[in-house]
Amino acid sequence: MIWRIVRDALWDGHERKRLYDEALDFMKLRAERWKVARHGVGLEKKAVVAVPPLPTGPSAEAASESQGA
């Protein structure tokens, strides 16, 4: 399989350019992912779903007691 790809790239200039561009894109992606994995650069933690805060106070305690019974 690899030989077929190399053989096609040797004889076809368009294929050679396409493989070169794909290799550059792949290496850029790997470098960006490595940077994020090592340093957390560009990594923003954001909530997927907004969760409302838990109610507090006497009415919340009464509701939790009635559910537990």
C-alpha positions in Angstrom: 0.0 0.0 0.0 2.7 2.5 0.9 4.7 1.6 -2.2 1.7 2.3 -4.3 1.3 5.8 -2.8 5.0 6.5 -3.2 5.0 5.3 -6.7 2.0 7.4 -7.7 3.6 10.5 -6.0 6.9 9.9 -7.9 5.2 10.0 -11.3 2.3 12.4 -10.7 3.1 16.0 -9.7 -0.5 16.7 -8.7 -0.5 13.7 -6.3 2.9 14.7 -4.9 1.6 18.2 -4.1 -1.6 16.8 -2.6 0.4 14.5 -0.3 2.8 17.3 0.7 -0.1 19.6 1.6 -1.8 16.8 3.6 1.4 16.1 5.5 1.8 19.8 6.4 -1.8 20.0 7.6 -1.3 16.8 9.6 1.9 18.1 11.2 0.3 21.5 12.1 -2.6 19.7 13.7 -0.3 17.5 15.7 1.7 20.5 16.9 -1.4 22.3 18.1 -2.8 19.2 19.9 0.6 18.7 21.5 0.7 22.3 22.7 -2.8 21.9 24.2 -1.9 18.6 25.8 1.3 19.9 27.4 0.4 23.4 28.4 -3.4 23.7 28.1 -2.9 26.6 25.7 -6.2 27.5 24.0 -8.1 25.1 26.2 -11.2 26.8 27.6 -13.4 25.0 30.0 -17.0 25.7 29.4 -20.2 24.1 30.6 -22.0 21.9 28.2 -25.3 22.4 30.0 -26.3 25.3 32.3 -27.1 23.8 35.7 -29.2 26.0 38.0 -27.8 26.4 41.5 -29.3 24.3 44.3 -32.0 26.0 46.3 -31.1 26.9 49.9 -33.1 27.9 52.9 -36.0 26.5 54.9 -38.3 25.7 51.9 -35.5 23.6 50.3 -35.0 21.6 53.5 -38.7 20.9 53.8 -38.8 19.7 50.1 -35.9 17.4 50.6 -37.4 15.9 53.8 -40.7 15.2 52.0 -39.0 13.5 49.1 -36.9 11.3 51.4 -39.9 10.0 53.3 
